[in-house]
Amino acid sequence: MKLVIFRSSKGDALLISHTNGNGKNSNILVDGGMSTSFKNSVAPYLNKEIKDKNEDIDLLCVSHIDDDHIVGVIKLMELQAQWRVYDFHNGNPGSTANISKPKIVEPPVIKSIWHNSFSEAYDLGESLPAVANALQNIQQMTADFTHEDLMERVNHKATSIKNGITLSQRIRPEQLNIPLNPEYNGKVVKCNQSTIKKNEHTIGDINVSVIGPFSSDLTDLKKKWIAWEEAHSQELEDFYADLSLTALNQPLTMAQLSQILVNSGSVKLGVRDQVSIPNLASIMFLIEADGKTILMTGDGHSDDIIKGLKKNKKLSGDNTKHVDVLKIQHHGASANIDEDFCKRITADHYVFCGNGTHTNPEIKVLEVIFNSRKGSSSEKSKNAEVDNPFTFWFSANPGDKLTKHQKEHMTKVKEKMEGFKASHPDFEFKFMPKNKHHQTIAL
């Protein structure tokens, strides 16, 4: 089994491949990163290493709707549509349409997709067109103000939710006709709390155990939204009035619009309330094949990961687990992880997706994880594998073409890694090689 880490800008894009015993691989693509990084990094690999080898993407998992996870997937869907149109007319002698060959190489077939669509998750029903219209307006009105923290957050959420709607429409039967959540009869992907077997899915020789989100958590999140809206009703009303949203042709209710706003403020390590609603609803799962394990965490929270592993009986008797690969949740943001998680869940390989945007991966997260392996007795994990060699993998490089802020942060990350290495020579770290678009963990 192998995990391919793509150069994915500030987002996630990862591919899990494992031989299926027939001379080919089963492939699971998790998220697509940003648009440019998808074009430059993900698309060429999918074409060369999957399509040209007559393999498929057996499962495409969109962990959640934030733009740094879904935008590349939208690009993949657009590419699928372009190639279908081109192949149809190019293979039809009677066609008179002048269809140009797509500029990006042809992607492989996508056999199924896991995607908890915005309409399913929030049950907007007939208001969906109005939501899409409002999101488009919000995205346009805030696009020129993304240097301001609040405006950037609003623009980010508007873009993400709009893209979630776009993806849901694109994969419908009348368009690309990609089976949506087939193991769940088209309903949301979630961790079943009563029957563990319903969380177990097989893709070739890969076993996938869904550990999140929980149905009860999704319901609880909706309740928290309502309570938050009530507590901030005047603030929201004033905010949206300033954006002239009352001028929309189809104005939405305050409850619908307020789902876009993210409450700002300082973030402490592991504080779940500081994690956004879409992030907490991330699809998370444990991969198992030939005795190897990969834990995919999306942008979820450490409490939910532990809860899901425990529910699926994937923890040991002392509620701990060691995996071969741990994809660190939310690019190494401090709100999503804490010391207890780092001591209970250890790995041979820790993967950090991100390029310094929003100071992710955060220095204190890197320190906490490292100290769980090399720190004092109170900081170290009690897992039997605690003293095993381990590696930090990064999807970016400080030498990349980055903004000043991103470069400054990634340089600090590099300096921190070099400090770790100097004090503990058996520790390894690997930034994305310059001028390379992916790196691979072979298990």
C-alpha positions as CSV (number, residue, x, y, z in Angstrom):
1,M,0.0,0.0,0.0
2,K,1.2,3.5,-0.6
3,L,0.0,7.1,0.1
4,V,0.8,9.8,-2.5
5,I,1.0,13.3,-1.1
6,F,0.3,15.9,-3.7
7,R,1.6,19.5,-3.8
8,S,-1.8,20.9,-3.0
9,S,-1.3,24.6,-2.1
10,K,-3.1,25.3,1.2
11,G,-5.3,22.3,0.8
12,D,-5.5,18.5,0.9
13,A,-5.0,16.1,-2.0
14,L,-4.0,12.5,-1.2
15,L,-4.2,9.2,-3.0
16,I,-4.2,5.7,-1.4
17,S,-3.3,2.8,-3.7
18,H,-3.1,-0.9,-3.0
19,T,-2.7,-3.9,-5.2
20,N,-6.0,-5.8,-5.8
21,G,-4.4,-9.1,-6.7
22,N,-5.1,-8.8,-10.4
23,G,-2.0,-6.9,-11.4
24,K,-3.7,-3.5,-10.8
25,N,-4.3,-1.2,-7.9
26,S,-7.4,-0.1,-6.1
27,N,-7.3,3.7,-5.8
28,I,-8.9,6.1,-3.3
29,L,-8.5,9.8,-4.0
30,V,-9.2,12.0,-0.9
31,D,-9.9,15.7,-1.8
32,G,-8.4,17.6,-4.6
33,G,-6.6,20.6,-3.2
34,M,-6.8,24.0,-5.0
35,S,-7.5,24.6,-8.7
36,T,-4.0,25.4,-9.9
37,S,-2.3,22.7,-7.8
38,F,-4.9,20.2,-9.1
39,K,-4.0,21.1,-12.7
40,N,-0.2,21.0,-12.1
41,S,0.1,18.2,-9.6
42,V,-2.9,15.9,-9.3
43,A,-4.2,15.7,-12.9
44,P,-0.9,14.6,-14.5
45,Y,-0.4,11.9,-11.9
46,L,-4.0,10.6,-12.3
47,N,-3.5,10.4,-16.0
48,K,-0.1,8.8,-16.1
49,E,-0.3,6.5,-13.0
50,I,-4.0,5.5,-13.1
51,K,-5.7,6.1,-16.5
52,D,-2.7,5.1,-18.7
53,K,-2.5,1.9,-16.6
54,N,-6.2,1.1,-17.2
55,E,-7.0,1.6,-13.6
56,D,-9.9,3.6,-12.1
57,I,-10.5,5.9,-9.1
58,D,-12.5,3.4,-7.2
59,L,-13.6,6.0,-4.7
60,L,-13.3,9.8,-4.6
61,C,-13.9,11.1,-1.1
62,V,-14.6,14.8,-0.5
63,S,-13.9,15.0,3.2
64,H,-16.0,18.3,3.5
65,I,-16.9,21.4,1.5
66,D,-14.2,23.8,2.5
67,D,-12.6,25.3,-0.7
68,D,-9.1,24.0,0.1
69,H,-10.5,20.4,-0.2
70,I,-13.2,20.7,-2.8
71,V,-12.0,23.2,-5.4
72,G,-9.7,20.7,-7.1
73,V,-12.5,18.2,-7.1
74,I,-14.7,20.7,-8.9
75,K,-11.9,21.1,-11.5
76,L,-11.8,17.3,-11.9
77,M,-15.5,17.2,-12.5
78,E,-15.2,19.9,-15.1
79,L,-12.4,18.0,-16.8
80,Q,-14.5,14.8,-16.8
81,A,-17.3,16.7,-18.5
82,Q,-15.0,18.3,-21.1
83,W,-13.4,15.0,-22.1
84,R,-16.8,13.3,-22.3
85,V,-18.0,15.9,-24.7
86,Y,-14.8,15.8,-26.7
87,D,-14.7,12.0,-26.9
88,F,-18.4,11.8,-28.0
89,H,-18.0,14.2,-30.9
90,N,-14.5,13.0,-31.8
91,G,-15.7,9.5,-32.0
92,N,-18.9,10.3,-33.9
93,P,-18.3,10.7,-37.7
94,G,-21.7,12.4,-38.1
95,S,-20.9,15.2,-35.6
96,T,-20.5,18.7,-37.0
97,A,-19.6,20.3,-33.7
98,N,-16.2,21.9,-33.6
99,I,-15.0,20.7,-30.2
100,S,-11.4,21.5,-29.1
101,K,-9.4,18.9,-27.3
102,P,-9.2,19.8,-23.5
103,K,-5.9,21.4,-22.5
104,I,-5.6,19.2,-19.4
105,V,-4.9,15.5,-19.8
106,E,-7.8,13.1,-19.5
107,P,-8.6,11.8,-16.0
108,P,-9.4,8.2,-15.1
109,V,-13.0,6.9,-14.6
110,I,-14.4,7.7,-11.2
111,K,-16.5,4.8,-10.0
112,S,-18.1,6.3,-7.0
113,I,-17.9,9.4,-4.8
114,W,-18.4,10.1,-1.1
115,H,-19.6,13.6,-0.6
116,N,-21.9,14.9,2.1
117,S,-23.6,17.6,0.0
118,F,-24.7,20.9,1.5
119,S,-28.3,20.3,0.6
120,E,-28.3,16.9,2.3
121,A,-26.4,18.0,5.4
122,Y,-28.5,21.1,6.0
123,D,-31.8,20.1,4.5
124,L,-32.4,23.4,2.6
125,G,-34.9,21.9,0.3
126,E,-36.6,24.4,-2.0
127,S,-34.5,27.2,-0.7
128,L,-31.4,25.7,-2.4
129,P,-31.5,28.0,-5.5
130,A,-31.8,31.0,-3.3
131,V,-28.9,29.9,-1.2
132,A,-26.8,29.4,-4.3
133,N,-27.8,32.8,-5.6
134,A,-26.9,34.5,-2.3
135,L,-23.6,32.7,-2.0
136,Q,-22.6,33.9,-5.5
137,N,-23.4,37.5,-4.5
138,I,-21.5,37.2,-1.2
139,Q,-18.5,35.7,-2.9
140,Q,-18.4,38.5,-5.5
141,M,-18.9,41.3,-2.9
142,T,-16.2,40.0,-0.6
143,A,-13.6,38.9,-3.2
144,D,-11.8,42.3,-3.1
145,F,-11.6,42.4,0.7
146,T,-10.0,39.1,1.5
147,H,-7.0,40.8,3.1
148,E,-9.4,41.6,6.0
149,D,-9.8,38.7,8.3
150,L,-13.6,38.7,8.6
151,M,-14.1,39.3,4.9
152,E,-11.7,36.5,4.1
153,R,-13.6,34.1,6.4
154,V,-17.0,35.1,4.9
155,N,-15.6,34.7,1.3
156,H,-14.0,31.4,2.2
157,K,-17.3,30.0,3.5
158,A,-19.4,31.4,0.7
159,T,-17.1,29.9,-1.9
160,S,-17.0,26.5,-0.1
161,I,-20.7,26.1,0.3
162,K,-21.3,27.2,-3.3
163,N,-18.8,24.7,-4.5
164,G,-20.5,22.0,-2.4
165,I,-23.8,22.8,-4.3
166,T,-21.9,22.8,-7.6
167,L,-20.4,19.4,-7.0
168,S,-23.7,17.9,-6.0
169,Q,-25.3,19.1,-9.2
170,R,-22.4,18.0,-11.4
171,I,-22.4,14.4,-10.3
172,R,-26.2,14.0,-10.7
173,P,-27.5,11.3,-13.2
174,E,-28.4,13.8,-15.9
175,Q,-24.8,15.1,-15.9
176,L,-21.7,12.9,-15.0
177,N,-23.8,10.2,-13.3
178,I,-21.3,9.3,-10.7
179,P,-22.8,7.2,-7.9
180,L,-23.1,9.3,-4.8
181,N,-22.6,7.6,-1.4
182,P,-23.8,4.2,-2.8
183,E,-23.0,2.4,0.4
184,Y,-25.4,4.8,2.1
185,N,-28.2,4.6,-0.5
186,G,-27.3,8.2,-1.5
187,K,-27.7,9.5,2.0
188,V,-24.9,11.2,4.0
189,V,-21.8,9.2,4.9
190,K,-21.6,8.8,8.6
191,C,-20.4,6.6,11.4
192,N,-23.2,4.3,12.5
193,Q,-23.4,4.1,16.3
194,S,-25.4,1.0,16.6
195,T,-24.0,-1.4,14.0
196,I,-20.3,-1.4,13.4
197,K,-20.6,-3.6,10.3
198,K,-22.4,-0.7,8.5
199,N,-19.2,1.3,8.9
200,E,-17.0,-1.3,7.2
201,H,-16.5,-1.1,3.4
202,T,-14.3,-3.0,1.1
203,I,-12.5,-1.5,-1.9
204,G,-10.5,-4.3,-3.5
205,D,-8.4,-5.6,-0.7
206,I,-8.6,-2.4,1.2
207,N,-10.9,-2.2,4.3
208,V,-12.3,1.3,5.0
209,S,-13.8,1.9,8.4
210,V,-15.8,5.2,8.6
211,I,-15.2,6.8,12.0
212,G,-16.9,10.1,11.4
213,P,-19.0,12.2,11.4
214,F,-21.7,10.8,13.7
215,S,-25.4,11.4,13.0
216,S,-25.9,12.7,16.5
217,D,-23.0,15.1,16.1
218,L,-24.6,16.5,12.9
219,T,-27.9,17.0,14.7
220,D,-26.1,18.6,17.6
221,L,-24.2,20.9,15.2
222,K,-27.5,22.1,13.7
223,K,-28.8,22.9,17.2
224,K,-25.6,24.8,18.0
225,W,-26.1,26.9,14.9
226,I,-29.6,27.8,15.9
227,A,-28.4,28.8,19.4
228,W,-25.5,30.8,18.0
229,E,-27.8,32.6,15.5
230,E,-30.2,33.6,18.3
231,A,-27.3,34.9,20.4
232,H,-25.9,37.0,17.5
233,S,-29.1,38.0,15.7
234,Q,-28.5,41.7,15.9
235,E,-24.8,41.4,15.0
236,L,-25.7,39.3,12.0
237,E,-28.5,41.6,10.9
238,D,-26.1,44.6,11.0
239,F,-23.3,42.7,9.3
240,Y,-25.4,41.6,6.3
241,A,-27.0,45.0,6.0
242,D,-23.5,46.5,5.6
243,L,-23.0,44.0,2.7
244,S,-26.2,45.2,1.1
245,L,-27.6,41.7,1.1
246,T,-31.1,43.0,1.4
247,A,-30.8,44.0,-2.3
248,L,-30.7,40.3,-3.4
249,N,-33.4,39.3,-5.7
250,Q,-34.2,36.4,-3.5
251,P,-33.2,37.4,0.1
252,L,-32.7,34.6,2.5
253,T,-33.7,34.2,6.1
254,M,-31.2,35.2,8.7
255,A,-30.9,31.5,9.7
256,Q,-29.8,30.5,6.2
257,L,-27.4,33.4,5.7
258,S,-25.8,33.1,9.1
259,Q,-24.4,29.6,8.3
260,I,-21.8,31.5,6.2
261,L,-20.4,33.6,9.0
262,V,-17.5,32.1,11.0
263,N,-17.1,33.6,14.5
264,S,-13.6,35.0,14.8
265,G,-11.4,35.1,17.8
266,S,-8.3,33.6,19.3
267,V,-7.8,29.8,19.2
268,K,-6.5,27.6,22.0
269,L,-5.0,24.1,21.6
270,G,-7.8,21.5,21.0
271,V,-10.8,23.8,21.7
272,R,-13.6,22.1,19.7
273,D,-15.9,25.1,19.8
274,Q,-13.4,27.1,17.7
275,V,-13.6,24.6,14.9
276,S,-16.0,25.4,12.0
277,I,-19.2,23.5,11.4
278,P,-18.1,22.0,8.0
279,N,-14.7,20.9,9.5
280,L,-16.5,19.1,12.3
281,A,-18.6,17.3,9.8
282,S,-15.6,15.9,7.9
283,I,-15.8,12.4,6.6
284,M,-13.0,10.5,8.4
285,F,-11.9,6.9,8.1
286,L,-9.3,4.2,8.9
287,I,-7.7,2.4,6.0
288,E,-6.4,-1.2,6.6
289,A,-4.7,-3.5,4.1
290,D,-2.1,-6.2,4.6
291,G,-1.5,-5.2,8.2
292,K,-0.9,-1.6,7.3
293,T,-3.0,1.3,8.5
294,I,-3.7,4.9,7.3
295,L,-5.8,7.2,9.4
296,M,-7.6,9.9,7.3
297,T,-8.9,12.7,9.5
298,G,-10.1,15.5,7.1
299,D,-10.4,18.7,9.1
300,G,-12.0,16.9,12.1
301,H,-11.3,17.3,15.8
302,S,-9.2,15.0,17.9
303,D,-12.2,14.2,20.3
304,D,-14.3,13.0,17.3
305,I,-11.4,10.9,15.9
306,I,-11.0,9.1,19.2
307,K,-14.7,8.7,19.6
308,G,-15.0,7.2,16.1
309,L,-12.1,4.8,16.6
310,K,-13.5,3.7,19.9
311,K,-17.0,3.1,18.5
312,N,-15.5,0.9,15.8
313,K,-13.4,-1.0,18.3
314,K,-10.2,0.1,16.7
315,L,-8.5,1.2,19.9
316,S,-6.5,-1.0,22.3
317,G,-7.6,-1.8,25.8
318,D,-6.1,1.5,27.1
319,N,-7.9,3.5,24.3
320,T,-4.7,4.1,22.3
321,K,-3.6,3.2,18.8
322,H,-0.5,3.2,16.6
323,V,-0.9,3.6,12.9
324,D,1.5,3.5,10.0
325,V,0.3,6.9,8.6
326,L,-1.6,9.7,10.4
327,K,-2.9,12.5,8.2
328,I,-2.9,15.4,10.7
329,Q,-6.3,17.0,10.9
330,H,-6.9,20.5,9.5
331,H,-3.4,21.1,8.2
332,G,-2.0,21.1,11.8
333,A,-4.3,23.8,13.2
334,S,-4.2,24.1,17.0
335,A,-7.9,24.1,17.5
336,N,-8.3,20.5,16.1
337,I,-5.6,18.7,18.2
338,D,-4.4,18.4,21.8
339,E,-1.8,16.7,23.9
340,D,-4.0,13.8,24.9
341,F,-4.7,12.9,21.2
342,C,-1.0,13.0,20.4
343,K,-0.1,10.7,23.2
344,R,-2.9,8.3,22.4
345,I,-2.6,8.1,18.6
346,T,1.0,7.7,17.4
347,A,2.3,6.9,13.9
348,D,5.4,6.0,11.9
349,H,4.5,8.8,9.4
350,Y,2.8,12.1,10.2
351,V,1.5,14.0,7.1
352,F,0.9,17.7,7.2
353,C,-1.0,19.3,4.2
354,G,-0.6,23.0,4.0
355,N,1.7,25.8,2.8
356,G,1.8,28.2,5.7
357,T,-1.6,29.8,5.1
358,H,-3.1,30.8,8.4
359,T,0.3,29.7,10.0
360,N,-0.6,26.0,9.3
361,P,0.9,23.7,10.3
362,E,1.2,25.6,13.6
363,I,4.5,25.4,15.4
364,K,3.0,24.5,18.7
365,V,1.2,21.5,17.1
366,L,4.5,20.3,15.6
367,E,6.0,20.6,19.1
368,V,3.2,18.7,20.8
369,I,3.4,15.8,18.4
370,F,7.2,15.7,18.5
371,N,7.2,15.8,22.3
372,S,4.7,13.0,22.4
373,R,7.5,10.9,21.0
374,K,10.7,12.6,22.3
375,G,9.6,14.8,25.2
376,S,9.6,14.4,28.9
377,S,8.0,11.5,30.7
378,S,4.8,13.6,31.2
379,E,4.7,14.6,27.5
380,K,5.5,11.2,26.0
381,S,3.0,8.7,24.8
382,K,2.7,5.4,26.7
383,N,2.3,3.5,23.4
384,A,4.7,0.6,23.0
385,E,5.8,2.1,19.7
386,V,6.7,5.5,21.2
387,D,10.5,5.1,20.6
388,N,10.2,3.8,17.1
389,P,11.6,6.0,14.3
390,F,9.1,8.4,12.8
391,T,8.9,11.0,10.0
392,F,7.1,14.3,9.4
393,W,6.0,14.8,5.8
394,F,5.0,18.1,4.4
395,S,3.1,18.9,1.2
396,A,5.0,22.2,0.6
397,N,8.5,23.5,0.7
398,P,9.8,26.8,2.2
399,G,11.5,27.4,-1.2
400,D,8.2,27.3,-3.0
401,K,6.8,30.4,-4.7
402,L,4.8,31.6,-1.7
403,T,3.4,34.8,-0.2
404,K,5.7,36.6,2.2
405,H,3.6,35.4,5.2
406,Q,3.6,31.8,3.9
407,K,7.3,31.8,3.3
408,E,8.1,33.3,6.7
409,H,6.0,30.6,8.4
410,M,7.3,27.7,6.4
411,T,10.9,28.9,7.1
412,K,10.1,28.8,10.8
413,V,8.7,25.2,10.3
414,K,12.0,24.2,8.6
415,E,14.1,25.7,11.4
416,K,12.0,23.9,13.9
417,M,12.5,20.6,12.0
418,E,16.2,21.2,11.9
419,G,16.3,21.8,15.6
420,F,14.4,18.5,16.2
421,K,16.8,16.7,14.0
422,A,19.9,18.2,15.7
423,S,18.7,16.9,19.1
424,H,17.4,13.6,17.9
425,P,19.3,12.3,14.8
426,D,16.9,9.3,14.3
427,F,14.0,11.8,13.6
428,E,13.3,12.4,9.9
429,F,11.4,15.2,8.1
430,K,10.6,15.5,4.4
431,F,9.4,18.7,2.7
432,M,7.9,18.4,-0.8
433,P,11.0,18.3,-3.1
434,K,11.5,21.5,-5.1
435,N,10.1,21.2,-8.7
436,K,8.3,18.0,-7.7
437,H,4.5,17.6,-7.6
438,H,4.1,14.7,-5.2
439,Q,6.0,12.4,-2.8
440,T,5.1,8.9,-1.8
441,I,5.0,7.0,1.4
442,A,5.5,3.3,0.6
443,L,4.2,0.9,3.2
